[in-house]
Amino acid sequence: MAGERVKLEVAERDSLGTRESRRLRRQGLIPGVLYGRTKPHSISIPERELRRALTGAGGLHAILDVVLEGQKSTHPSILKEFQRDPIRGTVTHVDLQEVRLDQPIHAAVTVSLVGEAPGSKEGGVLQQSLREVNVEALPLEVPEHVDLDVSALAIGDSLRVADLVPIEGVTYLDDPETVIASVTLPTIVEEPEEEVEEGEEGELEGEEGAVEGEAAEGEAPPEAEGAGESSEE
């Protein structure tokens, strides 16, 4: 929801470094930096308050009215960057950027596909090749996401940035011809047939002949059997 504002109280921190950051996290605080219009501030934020601010209606694009501990003035800011723990998935560090509400900013906005593509019912595969678009808008006008209707996509069709519905006050910065979604035929993977080379075929025939030859050598010739019977009489 564009225009969502959330108050966020933070504390400035004097000690820096990995050891200090670990100590803060054990206390339920997230280390971060507020990049102001004059100078950056090293800050710590209660993890619960940060989660509340970033999971509201404005999501990651909410305007954060940052209040430094002991001060009354607010610093309208946006989430610039954040880091997660690769195993737990929890936020471990945030960078906030103070902004002016009367000046446009650049932001990456998620593209959400809506509707059902007829091509999918015909056996095609709906693919989304671009999941975010870059936009320019005033901080309070940045949308949480942009919807793209795929209910007219048949097999072989595609939708591009130019097909996004215009939003008042929002400018799309990506190439208009960049494909966002398409319906393609499923890829058929054929198993390669095992081919027997000429040399291998000759070897197999030779082996069969050798077996037959060995069996023939083990049998007694008719003449020899007959000679033995005559001599015993």
Legacy VTK file of the C-alpha trace (Angstrom):
# vtk DataFile Version 3.0
C-alpha trace
ASCII
DATASET POLYDATA
POINTS 233 float
0.000 0.000 0.000
1.625 3.238 -1.172
1.904 5.940 1.443
2.154 3.627 4.469
4.130 5.281 7.250
5.421 3.531 10.358
7.106 5.096 13.373
10.367 3.389 14.330
12.310 4.310 17.445
16.021 3.495 17.374
19.042 4.040 19.596
22.422 5.331 18.514
25.347 3.035 19.300
28.911 4.055 20.014
30.617 0.672 19.938
31.107 -0.968 16.560
32.515 -4.242 15.298
31.494 -7.887 14.993
31.638 -8.606 18.725
29.352 -5.679 19.533
26.903 -6.706 16.789
26.693 -10.221 18.226
26.060 -8.816 21.696
23.205 -6.670 20.362
21.590 -9.609 18.579
21.681 -11.666 21.778
19.702 -8.847 23.395
17.089 -8.865 20.633
18.478 -5.798 18.877
19.399 -5.463 15.194
22.452 -3.346 14.339
22.135 -0.969 11.425
23.057 2.344 9.856
20.819 5.323 9.157
22.243 7.238 6.214
21.029 10.767 6.828
21.173 13.767 4.553
24.153 15.057 6.509
25.947 12.155 8.173
25.345 8.433 8.868
24.235 7.229 12.301
25.114 3.800 13.690
21.912 2.530 15.280
20.296 -0.477 16.930
16.635 -1.415 16.482
14.459 -3.744 18.573
13.957 -6.826 16.397
10.214 -6.979 17.121
9.700 -3.336 16.158
11.642 -3.774 12.929
9.619 -6.864 12.003
6.379 -5.021 12.739
7.436 -2.101 10.556
8.420 -4.230 7.562
5.482 -6.651 7.613
2.743 -4.037 7.613
0.629 -2.905 4.669
3.549 -1.047 3.088
5.877 -4.023 3.280
9.497 -3.333 2.410
8.478 -0.035 0.779
6.928 1.536 3.882
8.120 4.986 4.897
9.845 4.610 8.254
9.569 7.673 10.473
12.794 7.060 12.368
13.125 8.718 15.757
16.551 8.687 17.399
16.441 7.997 21.126
16.313 11.237 23.129
15.189 13.321 20.128
11.775 14.532 19.004
12.451 15.101 15.312
11.653 12.340 12.813
13.728 11.183 9.846
11.514 9.853 7.007
13.501 6.897 5.667
13.242 3.822 3.477
14.816 0.399 3.776
17.934 0.582 1.626
19.401 -2.869 2.225
19.255 -5.725 4.715
21.177 -8.905 5.479
19.830 -12.260 6.639
21.343 -15.154 8.524
21.904 -17.847 5.844
20.647 -20.623 8.147
17.999 -19.081 10.387
16.758 -16.527 7.852
16.563 -13.795 10.509
17.586 -10.210 9.740
21.092 -9.500 11.016
21.743 -5.956 9.744
19.816 -3.124 8.083
20.689 0.039 6.203
18.114 2.835 6.234
18.207 5.831 3.892
16.689 9.150 4.887
14.657 10.670 2.046
12.805 13.833 1.184
9.131 13.180 0.668
8.913 15.778 -2.118
11.668 14.209 -4.264
11.298 11.014 -6.350
13.350 7.931 -5.539
14.228 4.716 -7.383
12.922 1.417 -6.044
12.608 -2.233 -7.105
8.983 -3.418 -6.981
7.734 -7.014 -7.125
5.625 -8.066 -10.130
2.692 -10.328 -9.162
1.023 -12.445 -11.865
-2.771 -12.545 -11.594
-5.330 -14.607 -13.498
-4.985 -17.973 -15.233
-3.314 -18.280 -18.623
-5.384 -20.286 -21.179
-2.094 -21.625 -22.553
-1.502 -23.449 -19.265
-4.755 -25.404 -19.758
-3.569 -26.363 -23.250
-0.412 -27.980 -21.895
1.862 -24.940 -21.945
4.118 -23.755 -19.119
3.706 -20.277 -17.641
7.130 -18.778 -16.939
7.972 -15.534 -15.135
11.376 -14.325 -16.271
11.280 -10.928 -14.516
10.117 -10.780 -10.909
10.902 -7.134 -10.123
10.700 -3.889 -12.062
12.564 -0.688 -11.311
10.387 2.360 -10.813
10.731 6.035 -10.055
8.181 7.713 -7.798
7.795 9.903 -4.766
8.522 7.940 -1.572
4.842 7.903 -0.611
3.793 6.789 -4.107
5.998 3.695 -4.483
3.609 0.718 -4.808
4.090 -2.403 -2.696
3.769 -4.522 -5.860
2.593 -4.311 -9.474
-0.031 -6.733 -10.849
0.234 -8.232 -14.337
-2.858 -9.975 -15.770
-1.955 -13.174 -17.668
-5.541 -14.311 -18.393
-5.084 -13.744 -22.154
-1.803 -15.610 -22.607
-1.943 -18.510 -25.063
0.947 -20.808 -25.964
3.664 -18.733 -27.598
2.415 -15.422 -26.159
4.381 -13.141 -23.824
3.911 -9.965 -21.792
6.506 -7.219 -21.511
7.211 -4.204 -19.313
5.229 -2.144 -21.821
2.147 -4.237 -20.949
2.143 -3.202 -17.282
-0.858 -1.108 -16.293
0.165 2.549 -15.894
0.125 3.837 -12.324
-0.271 7.542 -11.718
2.932 9.079 -10.391
5.007 5.936 -11.150
7.505 5.655 -14.010
8.800 2.255 -15.145
12.548 2.451 -15.730
13.218 -0.930 -17.396
13.342 -1.480 -21.167
9.682 -1.641 -22.356
10.516 -4.707 -24.490
11.833 -6.741 -21.533
9.757 -9.932 -21.241
8.100 -10.464 -17.867
5.990 -13.586 -18.453
5.387 -16.059 -21.280
3.710 -19.395 -22.000
5.922 -21.966 -23.710
5.623 -25.593 -24.745
7.014 -28.067 -22.202
10.529 -29.317 -22.911
10.641 -32.992 -23.892
13.844 -34.763 -22.900
14.549 -37.821 -25.064
16.705 -40.627 -23.734
19.608 -41.311 -26.138
19.514 -44.776 -27.703
22.454 -47.039 -26.991
24.345 -47.631 -30.192
26.550 -50.680 -30.733
29.673 -49.847 -32.663
30.822 -52.052 -35.505
33.881 -53.240 -33.620
31.825 -54.193 -30.561
29.325 -56.115 -32.738
32.148 -58.127 -34.295
33.539 -58.885 -30.844
30.141 -60.183 -29.699
29.862 -62.433 -32.741
33.398 -63.694 -32.139
32.584 -64.506 -28.519
29.500 -66.493 -29.555
31.548 -68.418 -32.105
34.180 -69.164 -29.499
31.585 -70.623 -27.132
30.193 -72.834 -29.877
33.731 -73.929 -30.736
34.463 -74.864 -27.132
31.298 -76.947 -26.965
32.259 -78.758 -30.196
35.704 -79.554 -28.859
34.195 -81.194 -25.773
32.086 -83.637 -27.856
33.627 -86.864 -29.089
33.693 -87.351 -32.898
31.311 -90.078 -34.183
34.144 -91.977 -35.770
36.025 -92.208 -32.478
32.934 -93.523 -30.635
32.362 -96.148 -33.286
35.977 -97.313 -33.269
35.862 -97.857 -29.535
32.799 -100.113 -29.726
34.332 -102.290 -32.536
37.550 -102.919 -30.648
35.688 -104.099 -27.512
33.854 -106.788 -29.531
LINES 1 234
233 0 1 2 3 4 5 6 7 8 9 10 11 12 13 14 15 16 17 18 19 20 21 22 23 24 25 26 27 28 29 30 31 32 33 34 35 36 37 38 39 40 41 42 43 44 45 46 47 48 49 50 51 52 53 54 55 56 57 58 59 60 61 62 63 64 65 66 67 68 69 70 71 72 73 74 75 76 77 78 79 80 81 82 83 84 85 86 87 88 89 90 91 92 93 94 95 96 97 98 99 100 101 102 103 104 105 106 107 108 109 110 111 112 113 114 115 116 117 118 119 120 121 122 123 124 125 126 127 128 129 130 131 132 133 134 135 136 137 138 139 140 141 142 143 144 145 146 147 148 149 150 151 152 153 154 155 156 157 158 159 160 161 162 163 164 165 166 167 168 169 170 171 172 173 174 175 176 177 178 179 180 181 182 183 184 185 186 187 188 189 190 191 192 193 194 195 196 197 198 199 200 201 202 203 204 205 206 207 208 209 210 211 212 213 214 215 216 217 218 219 220 221 222 223 224 225 226 227 228 229 230 231 232
